[in-house]
C-alpha cells in the first residue's frame, strides 16, 4: 500500500501533494496530455490533493522572503519599438 501511495507523493517546501490528476487544481489550463503534478501552480488550501500545510510561521517566512526578492528586483526595461 505504501509503495503505491508513495508513487504519487510530491513533497514540497510549503505542502505535500498526493497527486490525483482527476481533481488536481494545478492542472487547470494545462494541456490535456499533462498528467504530472505542477507544484509551482499548487493551490494547497483549495486542492484535495494537498496535505495539511505546515505551520503558519513557515508560510509567513516564505511570504517575507518573496517580498524582499520583489523589492530587490530591478524594473524590467520598457519595449523600444521592436514590436
C-alpha positions as CSV (number, residue, x, y, z in Angstrom):
1,X,0.0,0.0,0.0
2,X,2.7,2.5,0.9
3,X,4.6,1.8,-2.3
4,X,1.5,2.7,-4.4
5,X,0.9,5.9,-2.3
6,X,4.5,7.0,-2.5
7,X,4.4,6.8,-6.3
8,X,2.0,9.8,-6.2
9,X,3.6,11.7,-3.4
10,X,5.2,15.1,-4.5
11,X,6.9,16.6,-1.4
12,X,7.5,20.4,-1.5
13,X,8.6,23.1,0.9
14,X,5.2,24.5,1.8
15,X,3.0,21.4,1.4
16,X,3.0,17.9,0.0
17,X,0.8,16.6,-2.8
18,X,-0.7,13.1,-3.1
19,X,-1.3,13.7,-6.8
20,X,-4.6,12.6,-8.4
21,X,-5.0,14.2,-11.8
22,X,-8.8,13.9,-11.7
23,X,-9.1,16.5,-9.0
24,X,-5.8,18.4,-9.3
25,X,-6.2,22.2,-9.3
26,X,-2.6,22.6,-10.6
27,X,-3.7,21.1,-14.0
28,X,-6.4,23.7,-14.8
29,X,-5.4,25.2,-18.1
30,X,-2.7,22.7,-18.7
31,X,-2.6,20.6,-21.9
32,X,-4.9,17.5,-21.6
33,X,-1.9,15.2,-22.1
34,X,-0.3,16.5,-18.9
35,X,-0.5,14.1,-16.1
36,X,2.1,15.2,-13.6
37,X,1.8,17.5,-10.6
38,X,2.8,21.1,-11.2
39,X,3.9,22.1,-7.7
40,X,4.6,25.7,-8.8
41,X,0.9,26.1,-9.5
42,X,-0.3,24.4,-6.3
43,X,-3.4,25.7,-4.5
44,X,-3.0,23.9,-1.2
45,X,-6.0,25.4,0.5
46,X,-8.3,24.6,-2.4
47,X,-7.0,21.3,-3.8
48,X,-7.9,18.0,-2.1
49,X,-4.5,16.5,-3.3
50,X,-2.6,18.8,-0.9
51,X,-1.7,17.5,2.5
52,X,-2.1,19.7,5.6
53,X,0.3,22.6,5.2
54,X,3.0,23.1,7.8
55,X,2.8,25.9,10.4
56,X,1.7,29.4,9.5
57,X,5.1,30.7,10.5
58,X,6.7,28.8,7.5
59,X,4.2,30.4,5.2
60,X,4.8,33.9,6.7
61,X,8.6,33.4,6.4
62,X,8.2,32.5,2.7
63,X,5.9,35.4,2.1
64,X,8.5,37.8,3.6
65,X,11.3,36.2,1.5
66,X,9.3,36.7,-1.7
67,X,8.5,40.3,-0.7
68,X,12.3,41.0,-0.2
69,X,13.1,39.4,-3.6
70,X,10.5,41.6,-5.3
71,X,11.8,44.7,-3.6
72,X,15.3,43.9,-4.7
73,X,14.4,43.1,-8.3
74,X,15.2,45.7,-10.9
75,X,12.4,47.0,-13.1
76,X,12.0,45.4,-16.5
77,X,13.1,47.7,-19.4
78,X,10.3,49.2,-21.5
79,X,9.9,47.9,-25.0
80,X,11.5,50.2,-27.6
81,X,9.7,49.9,-30.9
82,X,10.7,46.3,-31.6
83,X,7.1,45.1,-31.6
